[in-house]
Structure formats: C-alpha cells, structure tokens
C-alpha cells in the first residue's frame, strides 16, 4: 500500500494553460511596497501631504473622506 502512494506522488500532472495564465496575472497585479517618511516642522503640512497621496492614489475612498469631513465639521475643526 505504501509503494502505491509514493508512485502517485511522483507522477507529473500537466497544469492547464488557464491556471498558468491566472498565476501570471496575479504576479503582474501585485503592487510594490513603498515606505515614505515625512520630515518637517510642526504645522508644515506633513499629514495633509500624506493624506492627499493616499486619497489620490485610491487608498482611501470618498465615503471615508466624507465621514472625517463631517466629524471635523461637528467639532468646528473644518479648517484642519
């Protein structure tokens, strides 16, 4: 019984072309990571710049932005 199992493990099974293509597409769609450090004085716009980069690159959706705008308005901090 053990010998039959090892024969099955060693047998090569051809991979369908569809599976190979989907694996290649997944590898192409992977995003590169980027670490960014913002250095500057207080109130120099570091957070604003970082937030704009996230928003413009599509990492933060409009709904989240609207939620934070409403929260800021409720706390009278719209200009922040």
MOPAC internal coordinates of N, CA, C and O (Angstrom, degrees):
PM7 1SCF
backbone

  N    0.0000 0     0.00 0     0.00 0    0    0    0
  C    1.4529 1     0.00 0     0.00 0    1    0    0
  C    1.5191 1   110.55 1     0.00 0    2    1    0
  O    1.2310 1   119.85 1   142.22 1    3    2    1
  N    1.2916 1   117.88 1   -37.78 1    3    2    1
  C    1.4447 1   121.96 1  -178.98 1    5    3    2
  C    1.5258 1   111.84 1   -67.20 1    6    5    3
  O    1.2310 1   120.33 1   142.08 1    7    6    5
  N    1.3290 1   116.97 1   -37.92 1    7    6    5
  C    1.4559 1   120.94 1  -179.74 1    9    7    6
  C    1.5207 1   111.11 1   -64.94 1   10    9    7
  O    1.2310 1   119.41 1   143.17 1   11   10    9
  N    1.3285 1   118.74 1   -36.83 1   11   10    9
  C    1.4588 1   121.90 1   179.44 1   13   11   10
  C    1.5300 1   111.22 1   -65.51 1   14   13   11
  O    1.2310 1   120.59 1   141.63 1   15   14   13
  N    1.3113 1   116.48 1   -38.37 1   15   14   13
  C    1.4632 1   120.90 1  -179.97 1   17   15   14
  C    1.5211 1   110.88 1   -64.54 1   18   17   15
  O    1.2310 1   120.26 1   137.66 1   19   18   17
  N    1.3400 1   117.11 1   -42.34 1   19   18   17
  C    1.4531 1   119.35 1  -178.67 1   21   19   18
  C    1.5201 1   111.57 1   -68.42 1   22   21   19
  O    1.2310 1   119.76 1   149.92 1   23   22   21
  N    1.3264 1   118.07 1   -30.08 1   23   22   21
  C    1.4616 1   120.57 1   176.96 1   25   23   22
  C    1.5183 1   110.61 1   -65.62 1   26   25   23
  O    1.2310 1   120.50 1   141.08 1   27   26   25
  N    1.3060 1   116.65 1   -38.92 1   27   26   25
  C    1.4558 1   120.57 1  -179.95 1   29   27   26
  C    1.5245 1   110.30 1   -66.64 1   30   29   27
  O    1.2310 1   120.20 1   140.64 1   31   30   29
  N    1.3155 1   117.23 1   -39.36 1   31   30   29
  C    1.4571 1   120.66 1  -178.98 1   33   31   30
  C    1.5225 1   111.53 1   -65.54 1   34   33   31
  O    1.2310 1   119.77 1   145.25 1   35   34   33
  N    1.3286 1   118.03 1   -34.75 1   35   34   33
  C    1.4565 1   121.87 1  -176.80 1   37   35   34
  C    1.5192 1   112.84 1   -81.81 1   38   37   35
  O    1.2310 1   119.88 1   165.72 1   39   38   37
  N    1.3154 1   117.83 1   -14.28 1   39   38   37
  C    1.4573 1   121.51 1  -177.07 1   41   39   38
  C    1.5259 1   109.75 1   -70.21 1   42   41   39
  O    1.2310 1   120.56 1   -47.08 1   43   42   41
  N    1.3269 1   116.54 1   132.92 1   43   42   41
  C    1.4581 1   120.97 1   178.03 1   45   43   42
  C    1.5119 1   109.56 1   -87.43 1   46   45   43
  O    1.2310 1   121.03 1   -47.14 1   47   46   45
  N    1.3123 1   115.63 1   132.86 1   47   46   45
  C    1.4547 1   121.73 1   179.18 1   49   47   46
  C    1.5247 1   107.26 1  -114.54 1   50   49   47
  O    1.2310 1   119.55 1   -54.50 1   51   50   49
  N    1.3277 1   118.46 1   125.50 1   51   50   49
  C    1.4630 1   119.99 1  -179.71 1   53   51   50
  C    1.5271 1   111.17 1   -66.74 1   54   53   51
  O    1.2310 1   120.56 1   -41.60 1   55   54   53
  N    1.3183 1   116.54 1   138.40 1   55   54   53
  C    1.4611 1   122.03 1   179.68 1   57   55   54
  C    1.5282 1   108.02 1   -90.13 1   58   57   55
  O    1.2310 1   120.30 1   -50.91 1   59   58   57
  N    1.3303 1   117.03 1   129.09 1   59   58   57
  C    1.4702 1   119.02 1   178.58 1   61   59   58
  C    1.5252 1   111.25 1   -60.08 1   62   61   59
  O    1.2310 1   120.65 1   -32.43 1   63   62   61
  N    1.3301 1   116.37 1   147.57 1   63   62   61
  C    1.4678 1   121.26 1  -178.71 1   65   63   62
  C    1.5209 1   111.92 1   -60.29 1   66   65   63
  O    1.2310 1   120.20 1   147.75 1   67   66   65
  N    1.3390 1   117.23 1   -32.25 1   67   66   65
  C    1.4649 1   120.73 1  -179.71 1   69   67   66
  C    1.5244 1   111.05 1   -61.77 1   70   69   67
  O    1.2310 1   120.32 1   140.27 1   71   70   69
  N    1.3153 1   116.98 1   -39.73 1   71   70   69
  C    1.4666 1   121.53 1  -179.26 1   73   71   70
  C    1.5193 1   109.39 1   -68.88 1   74   73   71
  O    1.2310 1   120.06 1   137.52 1   75   74   73
  N    1.3316 1   117.50 1   -42.48 1   75   74   73
  C    1.4672 1   120.83 1   178.69 1   77   75   74
  C    1.5166 1   110.41 1   -61.22 1   78   77   75
  O    1.2310 1   120.05 1   137.65 1   79   78   77
  N    1.3339 1   117.51 1   -42.35 1   79   78   77
  C    1.4591 1   121.51 1  -179.35 1   81   79   78
  C    1.5208 1   111.37 1   -64.55 1   82   81   79
  O    1.2310 1   120.14 1   138.91 1   83   82   81
  N    1.3517 1   117.34 1   -41.09 1   83   82   81
  C    1.4641 1   119.00 1  -178.78 1   85   83   82
  C    1.5263 1   111.06 1   -68.58 1   86   85   83
  O    1.2310 1   119.81 1   146.03 1   87   86   85
  N    1.3339 1   117.96 1   -33.97 1   87   86   85
  C    1.4657 1   120.91 1   177.42 1   89   87   86
  C    1.5189 1   109.62 1   -66.08 1   90   89   87
  O    1.2310 1   119.86 1   137.92 1   91   90   89
  N    1.3338 1   117.88 1   -42.08 1   91   90   89
  C    1.4669 1   121.52 1   178.28 1   93   91   90
  C    1.5162 1   110.65 1   -63.32 1   94   93   91
  O    1.2310 1   119.83 1   140.00 1   95   94   93
  N    1.3325 1   117.92 1   -40.00 1   95   94   93
  C    1.4593 1   121.12 1  -179.86 1   97   95   94
  C    1.5260 1   110.60 1   -65.56 1   98   97   95
  O    1.2310 1   120.04 1   140.39 1   99   98   97
  N    1.3369 1   117.53 1   -39.61 1   99   98   97
  C    1.4573 1   120.47 1   178.91 1  101   99   98
  C    1.5228 1   110.64 1   -63.06 1  102  101   99
  O    1.2310 1   120.20 1   139.92 1  103  102  101
  N    1.3255 1   117.22 1   -40.08 1  103  102  101
  C    1.4580 1   120.70 1   179.40 1  105  103  102
  C    1.5203 1   110.69 1   -66.27 1  106  105  103
  O    1.2310 1   119.95 1   143.48 1  107  106  105
  N    1.3394 1   117.70 1   -36.52 1  107  106  105
  C    1.4603 1   121.34 1   179.57 1  109  107  106
  C    1.5232 1   111.90 1   -70.38 1  110  109  107
  O    1.2310 1   120.06 1   149.31 1  111  110  109
  N    1.3507 1   117.48 1   -30.69 1  111  110  109
  C    1.4558 1   121.42 1  -176.09 1  113  111  110
  C    1.5194 1   113.68 1   -84.62 1  114  113  111
  O    1.2310 1   119.42 1   175.45 1  115  114  113
  N    1.3121 1   118.71 1    -4.55 1  115  114  113
  C    1.4567 1   120.45 1  -179.97 1  117  115  114
  C    1.5184 1   109.78 1   -68.21 1  118  117  115
  O    1.2310 1   120.93 1   -43.32 1  119  118  117
  N    1.3256 1   115.83 1   136.68 1  119  118  117
  C    1.4573 1   120.55 1   179.84 1  121  119  118
  C    1.5176 1   109.47 1   -90.32 1  122  121  119
  O    1.2310 1   121.32 1   -35.37 1  123  122  121
  N    1.3068 1   115.08 1   144.63 1  123  122  121
  C    1.4511 1   120.09 1   175.12 1  125  123  122
  C    1.5232 1   108.72 1   -77.92 1  126  125  123
  O    1.2310 1   121.02 1   -32.13 1  127  126  125
  N    1.3079 1   115.65 1   147.87 1  127  126  125
  C    1.4623 1   120.55 1   176.68 1  129  127  126
  C    1.5161 1   108.87 1   -90.58 1  130  129  127
  O    1.2310 1   121.36 1   -32.68 1  131  130  129
  N    1.3074 1   115.01 1   147.32 1  131  130  129
  C    1.4497 1   120.93 1  -179.56 1  133  131  130
  C    1.5219 1   107.91 1  -140.39 1  134  133  131
  O    1.2310 1   120.61 1   -54.99 1  135  134  133
  N    1.2977 1   116.43 1   125.01 1  135  134  133
  C    1.4571 1   121.39 1   175.76 1  137  135  134
  C    1.5239 1   108.34 1  -100.03 1  138  137  135
  O    1.2310 1   120.92 1   -51.47 1  139  138  137
  N    1.3321 1   115.85 1   128.53 1  139  138  137
  C    1.4602 1   121.39 1  -177.96 1  141  139  138
  C    1.5251 1   108.13 1  -126.15 1  142  141  139
  O    1.2310 1   120.62 1   -42.45 1  143  142  141
  N    1.3008 1   116.41 1   137.55 1  143  142  141
  C    1.4601 1   121.81 1   177.07 1  145  143  142
  C    1.5250 1   107.70 1  -120.11 1  146  145  143
  O    1.2310 1   120.84 1   -51.63 1  147  146  145
  N    1.3331 1   116.00 1   128.37 1  147  146  145
  C    1.4611 1   121.21 1   176.42 1  149  147  146
  C    1.5140 1   108.24 1  -103.28 1  150  149  147
  O    1.2310 1   121.09 1   -56.92 1  151  150  149
  N    1.3046 1   115.53 1   123.08 1  151  150  149
  C    1.4612 1   121.43 1   179.76 1  153  151  150
  C    1.5235 1   107.97 1  -120.75 1  154  153  151
  O    1.2310 1   120.76 1   -45.49 1  155  154  153
  N    1.3205 1   116.16 1   134.51 1  155  154  153
  C    1.4533 1   118.82 1   178.68 1  157  155  154
  C    1.5131 1   111.46 1   174.07 1  158  157  155
  O    1.2310 1   121.42 1    -4.97 1  159  158  157
  N    1.3088 1   114.89 1   175.03 1  159  158  157
  C    1.4600 1   121.24 1  -179.35 1  161  159  158
  C    1.5259 1   110.83 1   -71.49 1  162  161  159
  O    1.2310 1   121.11 1   -13.92 1  163  162  161
  N    1.3191 1   115.49 1   166.08 1  163  162  161
  C    1.4553 1   121.82 1   176.44 1  165  163  162
  C    1.5194 1   108.76 1   -60.93 1  166  165  163
  O    1.2310 1   120.66 1   -38.51 1  167  166  165
  N    1.3252 1   116.33 1   141.49 1  167  166  165
  C    1.4708 1   123.26 1   178.88 1  169  167  166
  C    1.5331 1   112.46 1    59.29 1  170  169  167
  O    1.2310 1   120.00 1  -147.47 1  171  170  169
  N    1.3238 1   117.60 1    32.53 1  171  170  169
  C    1.4598 1   120.61 1   178.77 1  173  171  170
  C    1.5307 1   111.86 1   -95.59 1  174  173  171
  O    1.2310 1   119.91 1   176.39 1  175  174  173
  N    1.3393 1   117.78 1    -3.61 1  175  174  173
  C    1.4621 1   120.84 1   177.05 1  177  175  174
  C    1.5188 1   114.60 1    98.12 1  178  177  175
  O    1.2310 1   120.22 1  -160.81 1  179  178  177
  N    1.3199 1   117.19 1    19.19 1  179  178  177
  C    1.4703 1   120.19 1  -178.88 1  181  179  178
  C    1.5396 1   110.97 1   -63.25 1  182  181  179
  O    1.2310 1   120.33 1   131.15 1  183  182  181
  N    1.3072 1   116.98 1   -48.85 1  183  182  181
  C    1.4663 1   120.64 1  -179.24 1  185  183  182
  C    1.5196 1   111.61 1   -66.71 1  186  185  183
  O    1.2310 1   120.59 1   140.68 1  187  186  185
  N    1.3112 1   116.47 1   -39.32 1  187  186  185
  C    1.4591 1   120.90 1   178.96 1  189  187  186
  C    1.5253 1   110.24 1   -62.67 1  190  189  187
  O    1.2310 1   120.44 1   135.16 1  191  190  189
  N    1.3104 1   116.77 1   -44.84 1  191  190  189
  C    1.4647 1   121.06 1   178.99 1  193  191  190
  C    1.5250 1   110.85 1   -62.94 1  194  193  191
  O    1.2310 1   120.62 1   134.00 1  195  194  193
  N    1.3132 1   116.42 1   -46.00 1  195  194  193
  C    1.4626 1   120.24 1   178.26 1  197  195  194
  C    1.5150 1   112.24 1   -61.62 1  198  197  195
  O    1.2310 1   120.56 1   137.81 1  199  198  197
  N    1.3200 1   116.53 1   -42.19 1  199  198  197
  C    1.4638 1   120.99 1   177.98 1  201  199  198
  C    1.5128 1   112.49 1   -64.58 1  202  201  199
  O    1.2310 1   120.48 1   139.32 1  203  202  201
  N    1.3109 1   116.68 1   -40.68 1  203  202  201
  C    1.4665 1   120.76 1   178.19 1  205  203  202
  C    1.5273 1   111.35 1   -64.04 1  206  205  203
  O    1.2310 1   120.53 1   139.46 1  207  206  205
  N    1.3125 1   116.59 1   -40.54 1  207  206  205
  C    1.4709 1   120.38 1   178.44 1  209  207  206
  C    1.5248 1   109.63 1   -62.38 1  210  209  207
  O    1.2310 1   120.23 1   134.48 1  211  210  209
  N    1.3425 1   117.17 1   -45.52 1  211  210  209
  C    1.4652 1   120.37 1   178.57 1  213  211  210
  C    1.5251 1   111.28 1   -62.36 1  214  213  211
  O    1.2310 1   120.30 1   136.43 1  215  214  213
  N    1.3260 1   117.03 1   -43.57 1  215  214  213
  C    1.4586 1   120.97 1  -178.94 1  217  215  214
  C    1.5276 1   111.66 1   -66.25 1  218  217  215
  O    1.2310 1   120.29 1   131.25 1  219  218  217
  N    1.3170 1   117.05 1   -48.75 1  219  218  217
  C    1.4628 1   120.84 1  -177.14 1  221  219  218
  C    1.5221 1   113.10 1   -68.15 1  222  221  219
  O    1.2310 1   120.29 1   154.00 1  223  222  221
  N    1.3213 1   117.04 1   -26.00 1  223  222  221
  C    1.4691 1   119.73 1   178.56 1  225  223  222
  C    1.5274 1   111.67 1   -87.71 1  226  225  223
  O    1.2310 1   120.14 1  -179.67 1  227  226  225
  N    1.3318 1   117.35 1     0.33 1  227  226  225
  C    1.4599 1   120.81 1   175.53 1  229  227  226
  C    1.5134 1   114.61 1    84.07 1  230  229  227
  O    1.2310 1   119.69 1  -165.41 1  231  230  229
  N    1.3160 1   118.20 1    14.59 1  231  230  229
  C    1.4564 1   121.25 1   179.61 1  233  231  230
  C    1.5224 1   112.11 1   -80.84 1  234  233  231
  O    1.2310 1   120.06 1   160.26 1  235  234  233
  N    1.3330 1   117.49 1   -19.74 1  235  234  233
  C    1.4568 1   123.02 1   178.35 1  237  235  234
  C    1.5237 1   107.15 1  -124.84 1  238  237  235
  O    1.2310 1   120.08 1   -51.50 1  239  238  237
  N    1.3233 1   117.45 1   128.50 1  239  238  237
  C    1.4583 1   119.95 1  -177.18 1  241  239  238
  C    1.5296 1   111.74 1   -85.19 1  242  241  239
  O    1.2310 1   121.07 1   -13.29 1  243  242  241
  N    1.3239 1   115.57 1   166.71 1  243  242  241
  C    1.4704 1   121.68 1  -177.55 1  245  243  242
  C    1.5199 1   112.20 1   -61.90 1  246  245  243
  O    1.2310 1   120.65 1   144.92 1  247  246  245
  N    1.3121 1   116.35 1   -35.08 1  247  246  245
  C    1.4674 1   119.86 1  -178.31 1  249  247  246
  C    1.5266 1   111.35 1   -62.66 1  250  249  247
  O    1.2310 1   120.17 1   139.10 1  251  250  249
  N    1.3093 1   117.28 1   -40.90 1  251  250  249
  C    1.4652 1   121.27 1   178.50 1  253  251  250
  C    1.5254 1   110.30 1   -65.18 1  254  253  251
  O    1.2310 1   120.63 1   137.47 1  255  254  253
  N    1.3228 1   116.40 1   -42.53 1  255  254  253
  C    1.4686 1   121.00 1   178.52 1  257  255  254
  C    1.5317 1   109.75 1   -60.90 1  258  257  255
  O    1.2310 1   120.17 1   135.26 1  259  258  257
  N    1.3296 1   117.29 1   -44.74 1  259  258  257
  C    1.4597 1   120.85 1   179.25 1  261  259  258
  C    1.5261 1   111.43 1   -62.14 1  262  261  259
  O    1.2310 1   120.58 1   142.28 1  263  262  261
  N    1.3225 1   116.49 1   -37.72 1  263  262  261
  C    1.4625 1   120.71 1   178.60 1  265  263  262
  C    1.5276 1   110.71 1   -62.32 1  266  265  263
  O    1.2310 1   120.44 1   135.02 1  267  266  265
  N    1.3266 1   116.76 1   -44.98 1  267  266  265
  C    1.4641 1   120.31 1  -179.65 1  269  267  266
  C    1.5236 1   111.80 1   -71.32 1  270  269  267
  O    1.2310 1   119.65 1   146.35 1  271  270  269
  N    1.3328 1   118.27 1   -33.65 1  271  270  269
  C    1.4658 1   120.77 1   176.36 1  273  271  270
  C    1.5270 1   110.45 1   -64.13 1  274  273  271
  O    1.2310 1   120.66 1   137.84 1  275  274  273
  N    1.3430 1   116.34 1   -42.16 1  275  274  273
  C    1.4654 1   120.14 1   178.24 1  277  275  274
  C    1.5273 1   110.67 1   -64.76 1  278  277  275
  O    1.2310 1   120.74 1   137.52 1  279  278  277
  N    1.3262 1   116.19 1   -42.48 1  279  278  277
  C    1.4652 1   120.78 1   179.17 1  281  279  278
  C    1.5373 1   110.30 1   -61.65 1  282  281  279
  O    1.2310 1   120.34 1   137.97 1  283  282  281
  N    1.3264 1   116.96 1   -42.03 1  283  282  281
  C    1.4634 1   120.70 1   179.07 1  285  283  282
  C    1.5249 1   110.87 1   -65.63 1  286  285  283
  O    1.2310 1   120.71 1   139.82 1  287  286  285
  N    1.3294 1   116.25 1   -40.18 1  287  286  285
  C    1.4602 1   119.96 1   179.54 1  289  287  286
  C    1.5220 1   110.64 1   -64.67 1  290  289  287
  O    1.2310 1   120.18 1   139.06 1  291  290  289
  N    1.3338 1   117.27 1   -40.94 1  291  290  289
  C    1.4663 1   121.26 1   178.85 1  293  291  290
  C    1.5254 1   111.88 1   -62.62 1  294  293  291
  O    1.2310 1   120.29 1   150.21 1  295  294  293
  N    1.3214 1   117.05 1   -29.79 1  295  294  293
  C    1.4703 1   121.89 1  -179.02 1  297  295  294
  C    1.5337 1   112.18 1   -97.44 1  298  297  295
  O    1.2310 1   120.58 1  -170.04 1  299  298  297
  N    1.3329 1   116.50 1     9.96 1  299  298  297
  C    1.4789 1   122.93 1  -178.61 1  301  299  298
  C    1.5161 1   111.48 1    56.26 1  302  301  299
  O    1.2310 1   120.12 1  -137.29 1  303  302  301
  N    1.3087 1   117.37 1    42.71 1  303  302  301
  C    1.4610 1   123.18 1   179.64 1  305  303  302
  C    1.5294 1   110.79 1  -125.06 1  306  305  303
  O    1.2310 1   120.74 1  -143.88 1  307  306  305
  N    1.3333 1   116.19 1    36.12 1  307  306  305
  C    1.4722 1   120.31 1  -176.31 1  309  307  306
  C    1.5053 1   113.40 1   -61.08 1  310  309  307
  O    1.2310 1   119.91 1   147.15 1  311  310  309
  N    1.2995 1   117.79 1   -32.85 1  311  310  309
  C    1.4668 1   119.71 1  -176.32 1  313  311  310
  C    1.5248 1   111.82 1   -76.67 1  314  313  311
  O    1.2310 1   119.97 1   166.13 1  315  314  313
  N    1.3342 1   117.66 1   -13.87 1  315  314  313
  C    1.4544 1   120.57 1  -179.75 1  317  315  314
  C    1.4725 1   107.83 1   -77.16 1  318  317  315
  O    1.2310 1   120.10 1   180.00 1  319  318  317

